[in-house]
């Protein structure tokens, strides 16, 4: 099978050469790319759809992390000792990361054989509805052991849904973008986590400010989850307006898709898969240490009020957005690899500064510590929106990019709060900083072994 015999998803790739040969193949109404069919309007619609979808799905994912740090230990594990209840809460949080590679396999399979739109709609529905159901789930005091078991099941479904989200959203932007601007357009889905985290933290901050502690722990924490019903409707409205291009239909009719994309990824791209996953470790490790774990650590051992810490997290999120946008948009000129390496070096240094800044107990220094960590994370994360898809051939790009992204999540995100909790209790907070720096070094070495990709053709 030659490279031109590509999977159905390559129909979304609108290169300049294709546009010159088939000018009518991607009219504006079908979502052709700017630079491929001359329609900026359709590309803007794609950018908005990829951005809103990832923002909603990451909002769903992040509200669980905030709730796990603040209230789920008491709501679902009240019979355990405080440290064990926190570990149990973070363990349910980690379940979704274990499920995300499975979501990558399932949604990547259909994304590489059927197309982007239907897969992205399905992932949004699964993620949104499982999130909303957490808000309806009775606690341990009502349902006993069934309550945490069902919580784990819903968290598992969340992970499967998010496992199929990022790859499709990133490819929707990257494969429509003009050559030389893929980093810019990939910045839109990459901003989704920043906005989703800001929204999740903001909702919890408002509820924490408006309610007393008893009301917040009784029912207030459920409101962010129930809002997912509304957000799913918004996301579906936006995504259903995006249609597959006629080019995709022609490729589907004329070419042979990969029969089992995941197997082909493992056979043809094992190096890119493993090293790409390794490159993602630092982004997950930084994010979930600086947000979920630091929120629990600051409101627990440090004795900082929940409201203060949520407000500082909102400020820190702006650093994440700034780092993501800056690095993603600069990667078209400077190169993806160079910026990812620079971000990894910064993260290795900042890991050693994070907890000394937190341990001061001073709000300004805490905001600086968490904000600096998230800025470093954004510098690595921003270019990854284009870098991971560019590592894989068109036949298996959805499966390959999604698997690399989510395997990095298992290695860097699932265990970070658990390891950090154990390290802090046994060796003090400085050991957590060394752990963060070690993850940054691992990612640095993985990306050093990968090539630059910005000049690669996608088709």
HUPEHU-V546750 format. One line per field, one symbol per residue. ss: DSSP state (~ for helix, > for strand, _ for the rest). burial: + if it has 9 or more other ideal C-beta (glycine too) atoms within 8 Angstrom, else -. Layout:
ss: ???
burial: ???
This chain:
ss: _______~~~~~___~~~~~~______~~~_________~~~~~~~~~~~~~~~~~~~~~~~~~~~~~~~_~~~~~_____~~~~~~~~~~~~~~~~~~~~~~~~~~~~~~~~__~~~~~~~~~~~~~~~~~~~~~___~~~~_~~~~~~~~~~~~~~~~~~~~~~~~~~~~~~_______~~~~~~~~~~~~~~~~~~~~~~~~~~~~~__~~~~~~_~~~~~~~_~~~~~~~~~~~~______~~~~~~~~~______~~~~~~~~_~~~~~~~~~~~~~~~~~~~~~~~~~~~~~~______~~~~~~~~~~~~~~~~~~~~~~~~~~~~~_~~~~~~~~~~~~~~~~~~~~~~~____~~~~~~~~~~~~~~~~~~~~~~~~~~~~___~~~~~~~~~~~~~~~~~~~~~_~~~~~~~~~~~~_~~~~~~~~~~~~~~~~~~~~___________
burial: -----+++++++++++-++-----++++-++++++++-+--+++++++++++++++++++++++++++++++++++++-+---++++++++++++++++++++++++++++++-+++++++++++++++++++++-+-++--+---++-+++-++++++++++++++++++++++++++-+++++++++++++++++++++++++-++--+---+++--++++++++++-++-+++-++--+-+++++++++--+-++--++-+++--++-++++++++++++++++++++++++++++--+-+--++++++++++++++++++++++++++--++++++++++++++++++++++++------++++++++++++++++++++++++++++++++++++++++++++++++++++++++++++----+++++++++++++++++++--+--++---++
